[in-house]
């Protein structure tokens, strides 16, 4: 098999369309950010329930989490993604992100 034939065969198996690669990378990055956002939110709620924070800290954390959630929505919209697009299916383990 010649080098060109090998490249053509490889190109058929790999979707190297720059738009698809960009969207896939953005989806992966936003999935990680969303996972971290949800973890931070749960941790903040746990600390609030334990009365471990001052009112000012609760206010600041709430505002920060709201802004982060808004920004995530803006980024999803910008790249044409839905929340479901960020929920990677882990096969037998189920989806990565819990339902909100």
Backbone as a ProteinNet text record, in pm:
[ID]
protein_1_A
[PRIMARY]
XXXXXXXXXXXXXXXXXXXXXXXXXXXXXXXXXXXXXXXXXXXXXXXXXXXXXXXXXXXXXXXXXXXXXXXXXXXXXXXXXXXXXXXXXXXXXXXXXXXX
[TERTIARY]
85.8	0	90.5	57.7	139	108.5	193.1	176	46.2	13.1	-111	-233.6	-229.2	-341.1	-359.8	-247.7	-252.3	-313.8	-274.2	-329.7	-478.9	-518.6	-661.3	-741.9	-689.7	-757.4	-769	-660.2	-660.9	-760	-765.1	-856.1	-1001.3	-1031.5	-1167.7	-1207.8	-1112.7	-1141.9	-1136	-1071.3	-1057.7	-1133.6	-1224.6	-1297.9	-1211.3	-1137.7	-1042.8	-1099.3	-1231.6	-1293.7	-1265.6	-1201.1	-1163.7	-1281.8	-1399.5	-1516.8	-1557.9	-1555.6	-1591.8	-1488.5	-1361.6	-1255.6	-1269.6	-1295.3	-1311.8	-1431.5	-1544.3	-1664.8	-1643.3	-1573.8	-1545.3	-1456.7	-1355.1	-1264.7	-1337.4	-1415.8	-1492.8	-1589.6	-1653.6	-1746.9	-1675.8	-1558.4	-1483.2	-1442.2	-1391	-1347.9	-1467	-1578.3	-1695.7	-1754.7	-1741.6	-1786.7	-1707.2	-1577.2	-1491.4	-1525.4	-1543.3	-1578.8	-1714.7	-1811.1	-1943.6	-1935.9	-1857	-1839.1	-1781.4	-1679.6	-1619.5	-1718.6	-1797	-1897	-1997.5	-2045.6	-2141.9	-2081.2	-1956.2	-1889.2	-1872.9	-1834.1	-1819.3	-1953.9	-2059	-2191.8	-2234.9	-2212.1	-2246.7	-2166.5	-2038.5	-1952.8	-2001.7	-2038.1	-2087.3	-2217.8	-2308.3	-2434.4	-2411.4	-2318.7	-2286.1	-2235	-2147.5	-2092	-2199.1	-2291	-2400.2	-2489.4	-2522.1	-2606.7	-2541.1	-2409.6	-2337.4	-2314.4	-2364.7	-2344.4	-2196.3	-2118.9	-1974.1	-1927.3	-2021.8	-1986.2	-2060.5	-1998.1	-2066.3	-2168.4	-2259.4	-2359.6	-2292.3	-2185.3	-2111.7	-2051.4	-1995.5	-1936.9	-2045.1	-2158.7	-2268.9	-2313.5	-2327.4	-2367.9	-2266.2	-2139.4	-2033	-2027.6	-2039.8	-2037.3	-2159.4	-2274.9	-2396.5	-2385	-2334.9	-2317.5	-2216.6	-2107.8	-2005	-2060	-2133.6	-2190.7	-2295.7	-2375	-2474.2	-2405.9	-2301.9	-2228.8	-2163.2	-2106.9	-2043.1	-2146.3	-2263.2	-2368.7	-2416.4	-2430.3	-2469.2	-2365.4	-2238.8	-2130.1	-2125.4	-2149.9	-2154.4	-2265.9	-2380.6	-2491.8	-2453.4	-2385.5	-2340.9	-2243.6	-2150.2	-2052.5	-2119.7	-2213.7	-2286.7	-2360.1	-2429	-2502.1	-2407.5	-2296.2	-2198.2	-2149.7	-2127.4	-2074.5	-2184	-2310.6	-2421	-2433.7	-2407.9	-2415.2	-2532.9	-2585.3	-2691	-2631.4	-2699.6	-2648.8	-2630.7	-2719.1	-2707.9	-2579.9	-2533.6	-2409.1	-2288.8	-2297.8	-2185.6	-2187.7	-2292.9	-2306.6	-2257.7	-2130.2	-2066.6	-2123	-2156.3	-2206.3	-2086.6	-2080.1	-1969.5	-2002.1	-2093.3	-2128.4	-2198.4	-2144	-2210.8	-2219.1	-2135.3	-2138.2	-2248.4	-2302.2	-2406.1	-2346.5	-2428.2	-2381.4	-2284.9	-2193.5	-2094.3	-2159.1	-2249.4	-2310.9	-2447.4	-2476.2	-2607.7	-2713.3	-2837.5	-2942.8	-2960.1	-2986.4	-3002.1	-3144.3
-117.1	0	123.6	217.4	339	431.1	527.9	625.3	703.2	742.9	817.1	731.6	604.3	515.4	497.5	486.2	472.3	596.8	712.9	838.6	849.4	812.3	818.3	722.8	603.7	506.4	558.2	617.2	673.9	789.3	873.2	988.6	943.6	826.7	775.2	734.3	691.8	644	753.9	862.6	972.9	1092.3	1144.9	1264.4	1384.4	1429.7	1538.7	1672.6	1683.3	1809.7	1908.7	2020.6	2116.6	2161.5	2177.5	2220.3	2113.3	1987.4	1878.7	1861.4	1877.8	1865.2	1975.8	2098.4	2210.8	2189.2	2148.2	2127.4	2014.7	1909.9	1799.7	1842.6	1923.5	1971.7	2066.5	2156.6	2249.6	2171.7	2071.3	1989.4	1920.5	1866.4	1799	1896.8	2012.6	2112.6	2161.2	2190.4	2238.4	2129.2	2003.6	1893.5	1890.4	1906.5	1907.5	2026.7	2143.4	2262.5	2243.5	2184.7	2161.7	2062.4	1959.4	1862.9	1932.1	2013.5	2086.5	2186	2252	2346.7	2275.3	2159.6	2084.6	2035.2	1992.7	1949	2065.2	2182	2300.1	2339.7	2329.8	2364.1	2270.3	2141.7	2046.1	2072	2101.3	2129.9	2256.2	2357.7	2481.5	2456.2	2380	2349	2271.4	2177.7	2101	2193.7	2286.8	2378.8	2473.2	2515.2	2602.2	2526.7	2402.2	2321.3	2296.7	2289	2267.5	2397.8	2509	2641.7	2670.7	2632.6	2647.1	2780.5	2860.2	2983.5	3103	3218.7	3342	3379	3469.5	3514.7	3575.4	3651.2	3713.3	3606.8	3502.5	3394.3	3321.1	3297.4	3230.7	3314.9	3444.4	3536.9	3535.9	3543.1	3547.2	3416.3	3304.5	3175	3161.2	3200.4	3192.8	3276	3397.1	3485.5	3427.4	3375	3315.3	3196.3	3109.5	2992.2	3031.6	3133.9	3181.8	3236.6	3315.5	3372.1	3262.7	3163.9	3053.7	2975.8	2952.8	2881.6	2962.9	3093.9	3180.7	3176.8	3184.7	3183.4	3050	2941.1	2810.1	2807.1	2863.4	2870.9	2951.9	3063.8	3146.9	3070.4	2999	2922.8	2807.9	2739.7	2633.4	2691.2	2802.9	2867.5	2907.8	2967	3013.6	2899.2	2783.6	2670.6	2573.3	2610.7	2528.3	2396.4	2398.4	2277.3	2285.7	2171.5	2164.6	2102.6	2115.2	2047.8	1897.2	1837	1692.6	1659.8	1753	1730.7	1717.2	1773.8	1771.9	1649.9	1572.1	1457.9	1331.9	1303.5	1190.8	1059.6	970.6	837.9	749.3	699.6	615	466.3	434.9	295.4	235.3	122.8	55	139.4	241	326.9	431.7	452.9	553	687.8	791.4	925.7	983.2	1068.4	1130.7	1225.5	1310.2	1412.5	1365.4	1389.8	1352.8	1447.8	1401.9	1492.7	1607	1723.1	1841.5	1855.9
0	0	0	-88.7	-98	19.5	36.9	145.7	128.6	6.8	-17.4	10.4	-27.8	-0.1	150.9	219.8	365	429.5	383.1	437.1	408.7	286.6	252.5	339.3	361.4	445.9	588.7	638.4	773.1	782.7	679.2	679.4	683	624.1	627.3	768.8	849.3	984.3	1089.2	1058.6	1153	1098.9	1179.3	1138.6	1170.5	1071.5	1093.1	1049	1040.3	1005.7	1118.2	1088.3	1194.9	1280.6	1219.8	1298.2	1398.7	1356.2	1447.7	1558	1523.1	1623	1727.3	1680.9	1774	1865.2	1806.3	1887.2	1987.9	1947.7	2038.5	2153.5	2123.5	2227.5	2322.7	2266.3	2349.9	2438.6	2381.7	2458.8	2575.1	2549.3	2655	2765.1	2726.5	2825.2	2907.7	2841	2913.7	3002.9	2961.6	3046.2	3176.3	3165.9	3285.6	3374.2	3313.3	3390.9	3458.4	3386.9	3444.8	3560.6	3545.6	3654.3	3777.8	3758.2	3869.9	3931.2	3847.1	3897	3986.4	3941.7	4021.3	4152.3	4147.4	4270.6	4368.6	4316.8	4402.1	4463	4383.5	4432.2	4545.5	4529	4634.7	4761.7	4743.8	4859.7	4932	4855.5	4915.6	4990.7	4930.1	4997.9	5127	5122.8	5244.1	5353.5	5315.2	5415.1	5468.5	5382.6	5427.1	5525.4	5492.3	5580.4	5715.7	5718	5843.2	5919.3	5864.6	5924.1	5944.2	5845.7	5851.3	5791.8	5739.1	5669.6	5728.3	5716.1	5756.4	5648.6	5681.9	5584.1	5461.9	5485.2	5374.4	5282.6	5341.6	5262.1	5181.9	5244.1	5174.9	5056.3	5078.4	4972	4857.5	4890.9	4789.9	4709.7	4778.6	4710.4	4619.3	4668.9	4587.6	4461.3	4474.7	4359.7	4261.1	4311.9	4226.9	4149.1	4217	4149.9	4046.8	4076.5	3980.2	3855.4	3874.4	3759.9	3676.2	3743.5	3672	3591.2	3649.8	3577	3456.2	3472.6	3361	3250.2	3288.2	3189.1	3115.3	3186.6	3121.5	3017.9	3050.5	2954.8	2832.1	2853.5	2741.3	2651.6	2713.4	2635.3	2559.1	2623.6	2552.9	2432.9	2453.8	2344.1	2231.7	2267.5	2168.5	2079.7	2139.4	2064.3	2018.3	2039.3	1992.3	2065.7	2194.9	2276.4	2373.1	2409.7	2510.4	2637.3	2751	2871.2	2849	2770.3	2743.5	2665.8	2582.9	2507	2600.1	2718.7	2811.9	2903.9	2894.9	2983.9	2913.1	2928.2	2861.2	2914.9	2822.3	2860.6	2893.4	3014.2	3058.6	3046.4	2956.5	2932.8	3052.6	3103.5	3214.6	3341.9	3352.6	3472	3464.4	3344.7	3326.2	3288.5	3293.6	3256	3359.1	3310.4	3398.4	3498.1	3448.8	3533.4	3582.8	3709.5	3760.5	3704.2	3696.9	3649.6	3748.6	3696.6	3784	3827
[MASK]
++++++++++++++++++++++++++++++++++++++++++++++++++++++++++++++++++++++++++++++++++++++++++++++++++++

